[in-house]
C-alpha cells in the first residue's frame, strides 16, 4: 500500500510538472519560433553543432573506453557520424547534400551513444 501511494504521489508530481512546463514553456517557444526559423537557415548553426558534438562525443567515449574498452565498430560509427556532420556543415558537397549528410551523421552519432549507453547498462 505504501509503494502504491508513493507511485501516485510521484505520478501527480510528474503530471503537475508537465502542466507547468506546458503552461510556461510553450508560449515562450511559440514566441521564439521566428528566431528558430532564422537560425535553421543560418549556416553558422551547423558549425556550432559540430563544435559542440565533437568534443562532447570524444570525451564521453574516451571516459567509457577507460572503464571498458569500446569495440572498434563503435569508434567507427561515432567517427563516421562526426565526419558526416562536418561534411554537412562545410557545405562543400552542395546544398542538396547538406540535409542528408547532417541527418545521417546525427543518426550515426546518436546510434553510437545509444550503443555506448547499452554497453554501460549491460555491464
C-alpha positions in Angstrom: 0.0 0.0 0.0 2.9 2.3 0.8 4.5 1.7 -2.6 1.2 2.5 -4.4 0.9 5.8 -2.5 4.5 6.7 -3.4 3.8 5.9 -7.1 0.6 8.0 -7.1 2.5 10.9 -5.4 5.3 10.6 -7.9 2.8 10.5 -10.8 1.0 13.5 -9.6 4.2 15.5 -9.2 5.3 14.4 -12.7 1.9 15.5 -14.2 2.0 18.8 -12.4 5.5 19.4 -13.7 4.4 18.6 -17.2 1.4 21.0 -16.8 3.7 23.7 -15.6 6.1 23.1 -18.4 3.3 23.2 -20.9 1.9 26.5 -19.5 5.2 28.3 -19.2 7.4 26.9 -21.9 5.1 26.6 -24.9 4.1 30.2 -25.1 7.8 31.2 -24.8 8.7 28.7 -27.5 5.9 29.9 -29.7 7.2 33.4 -29.4 10.7 32.3 -30.3 9.6 30.4 -33.4 10.6 33.2 -35.8 14.1 33.2 -34.3 14.4 29.4 -34.5 13.3 29.7 -38.2 16.0 32.2 -38.9 18.6 30.1 -37.1 17.5 27.0 -39.1 18.6 28.8 -42.3 21.8 30.2 -40.8 24.9 28.3 -42.0 26.9 29.0 -38.8 24.4 26.9 -36.7 25.7 23.7 -38.3 29.3 24.6 -37.4 28.3 25.4 -33.8 26.7 21.9 -33.6 29.8 20.2 -34.9 32.0 22.2 -32.5 29.8 21.1 -29.6 29.3 17.5 -30.8 33.0 16.7 -31.5 34.5 17.3 -28.0 31.4 16.0 -26.2 31.4 12.7 -28.1 35.1 12.4 -27.8 35.0 12.9 -24.1 32.0 10.6 -23.5 33.5 7.8 -25.5 37.0 8.3 -24.0 35.6 8.1 -20.5 33.7 4.9 -21.4 36.7 3.4 -23.0 38.8 4.0 -19.9 36.4 1.8 -17.9 35.8 -0.8 -20.5 37.4 -0.8 -24.0 35.0 0.1 -26.7 34.7 -2.1 -29.9 36.3 -0.6 -33.0 33.0 -0.6 -34.7 31.6 1.8 -32.1 34.5 4.2 -32.6 34.0 3.9 -36.4 30.3 4.7 -36.1 30.9 7.7 -33.9 33.8 8.9 -36.2 31.6 8.4 -39.3 28.8 10.4 -37.6 31.1 13.3 -36.8 32.6 13.2 -40.3 29.2 13.3 -41.9 28.1 16.2 -39.6 31.3 18.1 -40.6 30.7 17.4 -44.3 27.2 18.7 -44.0 28.4 21.8 -42.0 31.1 22.6 -44.5 28.6 22.6 -47.4 31.3 21.7 -49.9 29.2 19.0 -51.5 26.3 21.3 -52.3 23.1 22.4 -50.6 21.2 19.3 -51.8 23.7 17.1 -49.9 23.7 19.1 -46.7 20.5 17.8 -45.1 21.1 14.1 -45.9 24.6 14.3 -44.7 23.6 16.0 -41.5 20.7 13.6 -40.8 22.9 10.6 -41.5 25.6 12.0 -39.3 23.2 12.8 -36.4 21.7 9.3 -36.6 25.1 7.6 -36.7 26.3 9.7 -33.7 23.1 9.0 -31.7 23.4 5.3 -32.5 27.0 5.3 -31.2 25.9 7.0 -28.0 22.9 4.6 -27.6 25.2 1.7 -28.2 27.7 3.0 -25.6 24.8 3.5 -23.1 23.5 0.0 -23.7 27.0 -1.4 -23.1 27.3 0.6 -19.9 24.0 -0.6 -18.5 24.7 -4.2 -19.6 27.9 -4.3 -17.6 
